[in-house]
Amino acid sequence: MKLPNIKIIGTGGTIAGVADSKVKTVGYKSGQVSILDLLSEIPEASNVANITAEQFCQIGSEHMTEAIWLDLAKHINELLKSNEIDGIVITHGTDTLEETAYFLNLTIKSSKPVVLVGAMRPATALSADGPLNLFDAILVAAEPMSHCKGVLICFGNTIISAREGTKTSTHQTNTFQGRGFGCIGTIVSGIVRYNYNTTKKHTVESVFSIDDVDVLPTVEIAYQFAGSKECMVRAVAELGVDAVVIAGFGGGNFNKNLSEYVKSLSGKPVIVRSTRVASGAVVRNGDINDDEYGTIAGDDLSPQKARILVMLALLKTKDLGEIQNFFYEY
């Protein structure tokens, strides 16, 4: 049987991390091991796919930037145009893995599998989780059923939609979970199993294109807490940002200190109401009247993913109604 051709793209992260002790799982150096050396730990992968690899960058993912996102998405789109590549796996640090995955989910223009994978323990640790996670990700990318499912996250024997996947623990190896909806599939003893598909638009269905984009709109996140003032939102608004995502209380609420200032902005910059709560939707015209305040309801996207969506939405339109519809569709 002809094996699929899978490209592995290394970006660094804990999966490529090195510590000075086998029992050390904090205080290590991220992004030290090359992608070729990581692959040498899983020779069994050659039975699953014909593998080629490249080192795209070598960073801890806390240093990920919008510029790297743009370069990575453009590079992947070019790679996937080739009939010689059937799928892509990206090794990535866990801190911003979910954000990179969602950005790619909205900007990759192919139905071929794109799978992000990382690890919670450095490559030098006892029971390092990176090798099996990487092997599973290759299995998922090589699996024909993975086509047309959007960008995926593979972690701890689970497969999670890029839209829903989020890091939930600072140290546990099953840290990635589907925000409110669970995993869409699992890998059990080398067998890929899918349970359901996302109904949200992605990849080839997405209207967002970054082909001619060199700089993304500027979007900041402001966190609400007991007694918080309007100064954070005011400060970034006066700096001329394009949008602010408010990580609000409960269903996307903010306190009276902020409410009058937000109303005075009249949607300039665009204000998106998200929530600091771990799951659940921010409903339009719920406790806060979005029509009156000129705000966007962030639906069930986390603040960091709402930021990505409004960033891309602003490349298409400044109409608040159209931006709101994007939050329903994506």
C-alpha positions in Angstrom: 0.0 0.0 0.0 1.3 3.5 -0.9 2.0 5.5 2.2 0.9 9.2 2.4 3.5 11.9 2.3 3.5 13.9 5.5 5.6 17.1 6.1 6.7 17.9 9.6 7.3 21.5 10.4 9.2 22.3 13.6 8.7 25.5 15.5 10.3 24.7 18.9 8.5 24.5 22.2 8.6 22.1 25.1 8.5 19.1 22.8 12.0 20.2 21.8 13.0 21.3 25.2 16.1 20.2 27.2 16.6 20.1 31.0 19.7 19.3 33.1 17.9 16.5 34.9 15.6 13.7 33.8 13.1 14.5 36.5 13.1 18.3 35.8 9.8 19.4 34.1 10.1 23.1 34.8 13.0 25.5 34.3 14.1 23.8 31.1 15.1 25.4 27.8 12.5 25.2 25.1 13.2 24.7 21.4 16.6 23.1 21.7 16.1 19.8 19.9 15.8 19.8 16.1 12.8 18.3 14.4 15.0 15.6 12.8 16.3 14.6 16.3 12.7 14.4 17.5 11.7 12.1 14.6 14.7 9.9 15.3 13.0 8.9 18.6 10.0 7.5 16.7 11.3 5.3 13.9 7.9 3.5 13.8 6.5 6.6 12.1 8.2 5.4 8.8 5.6 2.6 8.7 2.8 5.2 8.8 4.0 7.8 6.2 6.7 9.0 4.0 8.1 11.8 6.2 10.0 14.9 5.3 10.8 17.6 7.8 11.9 21.2 8.1 12.8 23.5 11.0 10.6 26.6 10.4 11.6 28.4 13.6 13.0 27.4 17.0 11.3 29.3 19.8 9.3 28.9 23.0 5.8 29.6 22.0 5.4 32.5 24.4 7.5 34.3 21.8 5.1 33.5 18.9 4.1 36.6 16.9 1.5 37.6 14.3 4.4 38.0 11.8 5.4 34.3 12.3 1.7 33.3 11.9 1.5 35.1 8.6 4.7 33.5 7.3 3.7 30.1 8.5 0.2 30.2 7.0 1.6 31.4 3.6 4.2 28.7 3.7 1.7 26.0 4.5 -0.7 27.1 1.8 2.2 26.9 -0.7 3.2 23.4 0.5 -0.4 22.0 0.3 -0.8 23.1 -3.3 1.7 20.2 -4.1 0.3 16.8 -5.0 3.4 15.5 -3.3 2.2 16.5 0.2 -0.8 14.8 1.7 -0.8 16.4 5.2 1.2 18.5 7.6 2.2 18.2 11.3 3.4 21.2 13.2 5.4 20.8 16.4 4.7 23.8 18.7 5.0 25.0 22.2 1.8 24.7 24.3 1.6 28.3 25.6 0.2 29.7 22.3 -0.5 26.4 20.4 -4.3 27.0 20.5 -3.9 30.5 19.0 -1.7 29.4 16.2 -4.1 26.5 15.5 -7.1 28.8 15.3 -5.3 31.3 13.1 -4.3 28.6 10.7 -7.9 27.1 10.9 -9.1 30.4 9.4 -6.4 31.1 6.9 -5.3 27.7 5.4 -6.9 27.1 2.0 -6.8 23.3 1.8 -8.9 20.4 3.0 -5.7 18.3 3.6 -5.0 17.6 7.3 -3.0 20.1 9.3 -2.2 18.9 12.8 -0.6 20.8 15.7 1.2 18.9 18.4 3.3 19.6 21.4 4.3 18.3 24.8 4.2 19.2 28.5 7.5 17.5 29.4 10.8 18.3 27.7 12.4 15.8 25.5 14.9 14.9 28.2 12.3 14.0 30.9 11.4 10.6 32.2 8.2 9.5 30.5 8.4 12.5 28.0 5.1 12.8 26.3 6.4 14.3 23.1 7.4 11.2 21.2 4.0 9.5 21.5 2.1 12.8 20.8 4.2 13.3 17.7 3.6 9.7 16.5 -0.1 10.1 17.1 -0.1 13.4 15.2 1.5 11.7 12.2 -1.1 9.0 12.4 -3.9 11.6 12.4 -2.3 13.6 9.5 -2.0 10.3 7.5 -5.6 9.2 8.1 -7.9 9.8 5.1 -10.8 10.6 7.6 -8.9 13.6 8.8 -9.5 15.5 5.5 -12.1 18.3 5.6 -12.0 18.6 9.4 -10.2 21.8 9.7 -6.9 22.3 11.6 -6.6 19.8 14.4 -4.8 19.6 17.8 -3.4 16.2 18.7 -2.5 15.8 22.4 -2.7 13.0 25.0 -4.3 10.4 22.6 -7.1 12.9 21.7 -8.0 14.9 18.6 -9.4 18.4 19.2 -10.8 21.0 16.8 -8.6 24.0 16.6 -11.6 26.2 17.4 -12.3 24.5 20.7 -8.9 23.3 21.9 -7.5 25.1 24.9 -4.7 24.6 27.4 -6.2 23.8 30.8 -3.3 22.9 33.1 0.2 24.2 33.6 1.7 20.8 34.1 -0.7 17.9 33.3 0.0 15.9 30.1 -3.7 15.9 29.2 -3.8 19.7 29.3 -5.5 20.2 26.0 -9.3 19.9 26.1 -12.2 21.0 23.9 -13.6 24.2 25.4 -17.1 23.0 26.4 -17.4 20.4 23.6 -14.7 17.8 24.3 -12.5 16.0 21.7 -13.7 15.2 18.2 -11.7 11.9 18.2 -9.1 9.7 19.8 -6.1 7.6 19.0 -6.3 4.2 20.6 -3.3 1.8 20.1 -2.5 3.3 16.7 -6.1 3.5 15.5 -7.6 6.9 14.7 -11.3 7.2 15.7 -13.6 10.2 15.1 -16.7 11.0 17.0 -18.1 14.2 15.3 -17.2 17.1 13.1 -17.3 20.8 13.8 -20.1 22.7 12.1 -18.2 26.0 12.1 -16.6 27.3 8.9 -12.9 26.8 8.5 -10.0 26.4 5.9 -11.5 26.1 2.4 -14.8 27.6 3.6 -13.2 30.6 5.2 -13.4 34.0 3.6 -10.3 35.2 5.2 -7.2 35.5 3.1 -3.7 36.6 4.1 -2.0 36.2 0.7 -1.3 39.9 0.4 -1.2 40.8 4.1 2.0 41.9 5.7 0.6 43.4 9.0 -2.5 42.4 10.9 -4.9 44.8 12.6 -3.9 45.6 16.2 -6.2 44.0 18.8 -5.6 44.0 22.6 -7.3 42.1 25.4 -8.6 43.8 28.6 -9.3 41.6 31.6 -12.2 42.4 34.0 -11.8 41.8 37.7 -13.6 43.0 40.8 -13.2 46.8 41.0 -11.5 47.1 37.6 -11.4 50.6 36.1 -11.7 51.7 32.5 -8.1 52.7 32.3 -6.8 49.6 30.5 -9.4 49.9 27.7 -9.0 53.7 27.6 -5.2 53.4 27.4 -5.2 51.0 24.4 -8.1 52.8 22.7 -6.2 56.1 22.9 -3.1 54.3 21.4 -5.2 53.8 18.3 -5.8 50.0 18.3 -8.3 48.6 15.9 -10.2 46.6 18.4 -10.3 45.5 22.1 -11.5 42.2 23.4 -12.9 42.5 26.9 -12.5 39.3 28.9 -15.6 40.0 31.0 -17.4 38.5 33.9 -19.9 35.7 33.4 -21.7 36.1 30.1 -19.3 38.8 28.9 -20.4 41.5 31.4 -18.3 44.5 32.5 -18.8 46.8 35.5 -20.2 50.3 35.7 -16.7 51.8 35.7 -16.3 50.6 32.1 -19.8 50.7 30.8 -20.1 54.4 30.1 -16.7 54.6 28.5 -17.5 51.7 26.2 -20.8 53.3 25.2 -18.9 56.5 24.3 -16.6 54.8 21.9 -19.5 53.8 19.6 -17.6 50.9 18.1 -14.4 52.8 17.4 -12.3 50.9 18.2 -14.4 47.7 17.8 -15.2 46.3 21.3 -15.8 42.5 21.5 -17.4 41.1 24.7 -15.8 37.7 25.6 -15.6 36.0 29.0 -12.9 35.0 31.4 -15.1 31.9 32.3 -13.7 28.6 31.0 -16.7 27.8 28.8 -20.0 29.0 27.6 -21.4 31.6 25.2 -21.6 35.3 25.3 -25.1 36.0 24.0 -25.8 39.2 22.0 -28.0 41.7 23.8 -28.0 39.6 27.0 -27.2 41.4 30.2 -25.5 44.1 28.1 -27.4 45.6 25.2 -24.9 45.3 22.3 -27.1 47.4 20.1 -27.0 50.3 22.5 -23.3 49.9 23.4 -22.0 49.3 19.8 -20.3 46.0 20.9 -19.8 42.6 19.4 -20.9 39.4 21.3 -18.0 37.0 21.2 -20.2 33.8 21.3 -18.2 30.9 22.8 -14.7 31.9 21.7 -12.1 32.4 24.4 -10.7 36.0 24.6 -7.5 35.0 22.8 -9.4 33.3 19.9 -11.9 36.2 19.8 -8.9 38.4 19.3 -7.8 36.4 16.3 -11.2 36.3 14.7 -11.8 40.1 15.0 -8.2 40.7 13.7 -9.0 38.8 10.5 -12.6 40.2 10.3 -11.2 43.7 10.2 -9.2 42.8 7.1 -12.6 42.3 5.4 -14.9 44.9 6.9 -15.5 47.5 9.6 -19.3 46.9 9.6 -20.3 45.8 13.1 -23.1 43.6 11.8 -20.9 41.7 9.4 -18.3 41.2 12.2 -21.0 39.9 14.5 -22.0 37.4 11.8 -18.4 36.1 11.6 -18.6 35.3 15.3 -21.7 33.1 14.6 -20.1 31.4 11.6 -16.6 30.8 12.7 
